[in-house]
Amino acid sequence: MTPARPPSSPAASPAGRSRLGLRERKKTKTREAIRAAAYALIEEQGYEATTIEQIAGRAEVSPSTVFRYFPAKEDIVLPDAYGPSMLAQLRGRPADEPWTDSLRHVLAQAMESSEENPEVLRLRARLGAQVPAVRSRMFESVSETGRLLRPALAERTGRDPESLEVRICATALLGCLTEVSLYWAENGFEGEPRDLVDRALDVLERGLPVEGP
């Protein structure tokens, strides 16, 4: 005698999946509307002058809705966390692939996934370079993402994920992206970010070259 099948939950039914998909699409739309409103206001009047109330009004949501999606104003102008995707990509690379090649692949994928309107990328980089609160949140995000990456780095190297070596490697990897963004903004957005990331990884791989007199 086969066991009785439990009643299907609403989320498991086609109608439930449709409702869930609709909810997620609405969340994404609201999130994008809040960010678009923030970008527009910051371009018009500057970061410091832009308030959560103004962003909410422009996006046609309540201030509490803004805070539900973004805990702080700085989070609105920073990219979404990419730690989980980087972790999955690192774990998916061939075991015999040179470690630095894996890093280059993962960072290239991170940059591809974060590609947006070039003006938005420049705005984010400029705010990170010029606004202390945004820059501070950038470094906090790097620390949080670094903790996520330690297990994958440990698996590839056979080290303890809490070892000093693994922690340094994780922080250095994320630091590449952070410093590239700051350097790009501080130097008039010259060059392609991908090329700058390659330069950063060359230093990570080979050390700082000594230039002649």
C-alpha positions as CSV (number, residue, x, y, z in Angstrom):
1,M,0.0,0.0,0.0
2,T,1.5,3.3,-1.0
3,P,1.6,6.1,1.5
4,A,-1.0,8.8,1.1
5,R,0.4,11.9,-0.8
6,P,0.4,15.0,1.3
7,P,-1.8,17.8,0.0
8,S,0.0,20.1,-2.4
9,S,1.0,23.4,-0.9
10,P,-0.1,26.6,-2.8
11,A,3.5,27.3,-3.6
12,A,4.0,23.8,-5.2
13,S,1.0,24.2,-7.5
14,P,1.3,25.9,-10.9
15,A,-0.8,28.8,-9.6
16,G,1.4,29.0,-6.5
17,R,4.6,29.1,-8.7
18,S,2.9,31.8,-10.8
19,R,2.1,33.9,-7.8
20,L,5.6,33.5,-6.4
21,G,7.1,34.5,-9.8
22,L,4.9,37.6,-9.8
23,R,5.9,38.5,-6.3
24,E,9.6,38.2,-7.2
25,R,9.1,40.3,-10.3
26,K,7.3,43.0,-8.3
27,K,10.2,43.0,-5.8
28,T,12.7,43.4,-8.6
29,K,10.7,46.2,-10.2
30,T,10.4,48.0,-6.9
31,R,14.1,47.6,-6.2
32,E,15.0,48.9,-9.6
33,A,12.6,51.9,-9.2
34,I,14.2,52.9,-5.9
35,R,17.7,52.7,-7.4
36,A,16.7,54.7,-10.5
37,A,15.2,57.4,-8.3
38,A,18.3,57.6,-6.1
39,Y,20.6,57.8,-9.1
40,A,18.5,60.6,-10.7
41,L,18.3,62.6,-7.5
42,I,22.0,62.2,-6.8
43,E,22.9,63.4,-10.3
44,E,20.6,66.4,-9.8
45,Q,21.5,67.6,-6.3
46,G,24.4,65.4,-5.0
47,Y,24.6,62.5,-2.6
48,E,24.5,64.4,0.7
49,A,21.5,66.4,-0.3
50,T,19.5,63.4,-1.3
51,T,17.3,61.9,1.4
52,I,15.5,58.6,1.8
53,E,12.2,60.6,1.8
54,Q,13.0,62.1,-1.5
55,I,14.0,58.8,-3.0
56,A,10.8,57.2,-1.7
57,G,8.7,60.0,-3.2
58,R,10.5,59.8,-6.6
59,A,10.0,56.0,-6.6
60,E,6.4,56.3,-5.4
61,V,6.9,54.1,-2.4
62,S,7.1,54.7,1.3
63,P,10.3,55.4,3.2
64,S,9.8,52.1,5.1
65,T,9.7,50.3,1.8
66,V,13.0,51.8,0.8
67,F,14.5,50.6,4.1
68,R,13.0,47.1,3.6
69,Y,15.0,46.8,0.4
70,F,18.1,48.7,1.4
71,P,19.1,49.0,5.1
72,A,21.1,52.2,4.5
73,K,21.3,54.9,1.8
74,E,24.8,53.7,0.9
75,D,23.4,50.3,0.0
76,I,21.2,51.8,-2.7
77,V,24.2,53.0,-4.7
78,L,26.4,50.0,-4.3
79,P,26.0,46.8,-6.4
80,D,24.3,43.8,-5.0
81,A,26.4,41.3,-3.2
82,Y,28.3,39.0,-5.6
83,G,29.9,36.7,-3.0
84,P,27.5,33.7,-3.4
85,S,27.9,33.7,-7.2
86,M,31.7,34.0,-6.9
87,L,31.8,31.2,-4.4
88,A,29.8,28.9,-6.8
89,Q,32.1,29.8,-9.7
90,L,35.2,29.1,-7.8
91,R,33.9,25.7,-6.7
92,G,33.0,25.0,-10.3
93,R,36.4,25.6,-11.8
94,P,38.5,22.5,-12.8
95,A,40.6,21.2,-9.9
96,D,43.8,21.1,-12.0
97,E,43.3,24.7,-13.3
98,P,46.1,27.1,-12.1
99,W,44.8,29.1,-9.2
100,T,45.5,32.4,-10.8
101,D,43.5,31.4,-13.9
102,S,40.6,30.5,-11.7
103,L,40.8,34.0,-10.1
104,R,40.8,35.7,-13.4
105,H,37.8,33.7,-14.6
106,V,35.8,34.5,-11.5
107,L,36.6,38.2,-11.5
108,A,35.8,38.4,-15.2
109,Q,32.5,36.8,-14.6
110,A,31.8,39.1,-11.6
111,M,32.4,42.1,-13.9
112,E,30.2,40.8,-16.6
113,S,27.4,40.1,-14.2
114,S,27.6,43.6,-12.8
115,E,27.7,45.4,-16.2
116,E,25.0,48.1,-16.3
117,N,24.5,51.4,-17.8
118,P,28.0,52.9,-18.1
119,E,26.8,56.1,-16.4
120,V,25.6,54.1,-13.4
121,L,29.0,52.3,-13.1
122,R,30.7,55.7,-13.2
123,L,28.4,57.2,-10.6
124,R,29.0,54.3,-8.3
125,A,32.7,54.5,-8.7
126,R,32.7,58.3,-8.2
127,L,30.6,58.0,-5.1
128,G,33.0,55.4,-3.7
129,A,35.9,57.6,-4.3
130,Q,34.4,60.8,-3.1
131,V,31.8,60.0,-0.3
132,P,33.4,58.6,2.9
133,A,30.2,56.8,3.9
134,V,29.9,55.0,0.6
135,R,33.6,54.1,0.7
136,S,33.2,52.7,4.2
137,R,30.3,50.6,3.2
138,M,32.3,49.3,0.2
139,F,35.0,48.1,2.6
140,E,32.4,46.5,4.9
141,S,30.9,44.7,1.9
142,V,34.4,43.4,0.9
143,S,34.9,42.0,4.3
144,E,31.5,40.3,4.3
145,T,32.2,38.8,0.8
146,G,35.6,37.7,1.8
147,R,34.2,35.6,4.6
148,L,31.9,33.9,2.1
149,L,34.8,33.1,-0.2
150,R,37.1,31.5,2.4
151,P,35.6,28.0,2.2
152,A,36.1,27.8,-1.5
153,L,39.7,29.1,-1.2
154,A,40.3,26.5,1.5
155,E,38.9,23.7,-0.5
156,R,41.2,24.5,-3.5
157,T,44.3,24.8,-1.4
158,G,43.7,22.3,1.4
159,R,44.1,25.0,4.1
160,D,42.0,25.9,7.1
161,P,39.4,28.5,5.9
162,E,40.2,30.6,9.0
163,S,44.0,30.5,8.4
164,L,45.8,33.7,7.9
165,E,46.8,32.8,4.4
166,V,43.3,32.1,3.3
167,R,42.0,35.3,4.9
168,I,44.7,37.3,3.1
169,C,44.0,35.7,-0.2
170,A,40.2,36.3,0.0
171,T,40.7,39.9,1.1
172,A,43.2,40.5,-1.7
173,L,40.9,39.1,-4.3
174,L,38.0,41.4,-3.3
175,G,40.4,44.3,-2.8
176,C,41.3,44.0,-6.5
177,L,37.8,45.0,-7.4
178,T,37.5,47.7,-4.8
179,E,40.8,49.4,-5.7
180,V,40.1,49.1,-9.5
181,S,36.8,51.0,-8.9
182,L,38.5,53.7,-6.9
183,Y,41.5,54.0,-9.2
184,W,39.1,54.2,-12.2
185,A,37.2,57.1,-10.7
186,E,40.2,59.0,-9.4
187,N,41.8,58.9,-12.8
188,G,39.0,60.3,-14.9
189,F,37.6,56.9,-15.9
190,E,40.4,56.2,-18.2
191,G,40.8,52.7,-19.5
192,E,38.5,49.7,-19.4
193,P,37.7,48.2,-15.9
194,R,38.4,44.7,-17.2
195,D,41.9,45.7,-18.3
196,L,42.5,47.3,-14.9
197,V,41.4,44.1,-13.1
198,D,43.9,42.2,-15.2
199,R,46.6,44.6,-14.1
200,A,45.5,44.1,-10.5
201,L,45.7,40.4,-10.8
202,D,49.2,40.6,-12.3
203,V,50.3,42.3,-9.1
204,L,48.5,39.7,-7.0
205,E,50.1,36.9,-8.9
206,R,53.6,38.2,-9.4
207,G,54.1,40.8,-6.8
208,L,54.9,44.5,-7.3
209,P,57.4,44.9,-10.1
210,V,60.4,47.2,-9.4
211,E,60.7,49.9,-12.0
212,G,64.2,51.0,-13.2
213,P,65.6,54.4,-12.4
